[in-house]
Every structure is written in structure tokens, then in C-alpha cells.
């Protein structure tokens, strides 16, 4: 019976979208309400919780010292992990990261990295030897669709909230001093995801729309309104014209979000 109801609802979603409407009363290019809370995790150097409709994501940032990569001796290190907490959805299971959590972490990472959001050169303590390593951990607490946008927004919000320790080098050793300075930021990328249903693009698909759409595309937009990362998902396709349309929508929506957040 439940699968029959699901099929009926899927048909209803498709028919509404063909008429330019959505089941939750939003416009085709309208996002769900966004709410952001900062500084929730006491032991983290930065943290944020994002509500995108009923989707809820928590992000914590830790800053520690470590070694740089050999090919970037003057740059600090960024590492992003994502965890789909089992209580967030009946489909999430405990255990090692699955394909979905790996993809989520990579998409969030790419948006931050390719936009040069963090000034990684300022994370260098001693070239080739010591740098600050920024650990970004994303936890999905409630899954009601569009984890990519919610997670990317949570990560960027947590990074803007992050403080790194003051330090000095004495006798060749790093000495952590009192006080903190903000993490050096150069850009504030915003990721916008669109789904395709009935050959129509919709912004911020919620969970029931995700079950209907045949493909999705996520675009990270930097402060200059340039696309710095793209991720395509699903088995369907986008025409060149739809990709151009999606890019314009993503640029408009990211500008709206950036204005709301004063980024």
C-alpha cells in the first residue's frame, strides 16, 4: 500500500511541476527557509548548524598542526569528512562511510578548495615542515533532501566562525600563545543544487522530489559570482541549454544567500 501511495505522490509531483508548481507550495526556483546557528560545539575551533527546511546539518572545525603535502610545502591542509548519522534517516546505516557520504564530503571539499575560500598560505608555520591542518567534519542530523547545499553552507558557516591559535617559533619549536585569530578567509562559496523532473529544473529539491528526479546538478559559486565547482548526480542527463540555465539560476540564488548572510 505504501509503495502505491508513493507512486501516486510521485505522479502528483511530476504533474504539478509540469504546471510550474510544487507539492510544498514553493516556486520552481524557490529555496526552503534557511536558518544558521553558530558556535554550538564548545570544544571545536568553529561550528555551525544549518536548517534548510527540515534538513538539518551540523559542522565542526578543528585546527591542529601537521605537515604540509610535499607538492604544496607553503600551504596549510584542508580535510573534509561527512557522516550520515543513522538517526537522520531510515536509509542511513552505521559503519564505515558509504558512497553517498564520500560524495558529500568531496563536493563540500571541492567548493571550498576550488574557490580558494581559505588563504592556505597563511596557515603555513614553517615551509615544508609545519602547517595548520583544518579538519571539517559534517554530520547530517536530519535528511529531508538536498544534503549537498545544507552541508556546504554548514561547512562555510563553521569556517567563518573558526578561530586559530596564536603562536610563535622559539628555538625552532612552535609555542602556542594565548588568544586566537580568525581563520584567514578569501572567499565564501555558496553551493546551489537543482534537480530535473519532467525536463524542468527545480531548486533545492526536498526528499520526495529527490525520489522522482532523474538527475541533479550542484554548482559552487564564489564571491565574484563565478562557478568554481560542478557535480552532476543521477542517471539522467542535462542538455547544454539546461546547464546554461542552471548556471544562471545558481548565480542568482547564491547571490541571494550571500546577501542574507552578509558574506
Secondary structure, DSSP 8 states (H G I E B T S, - for coil): -HHHHHHHHHHHHHHHHHTT--TTS--TT----EEEEE---TTSSEEEEEEETTEEEEEEEEEEEE---GGGTTS-EEEEEEEE-GGG-TT--SSS--HHHHHHHHHHHHHHHHTT-B-GGGGEEETTTEEEEEEEEEEEEE-SS-HHHHHHHHHHHHHHT-EEEEEEEETTEEEEEEEEEE--BS---EEEEEEEETTEEEES--HHHHTT-SEEEEEEE-TTS-EEEEEEESSS---HHHHHHHHHHHHHHHHHHHHHHT-
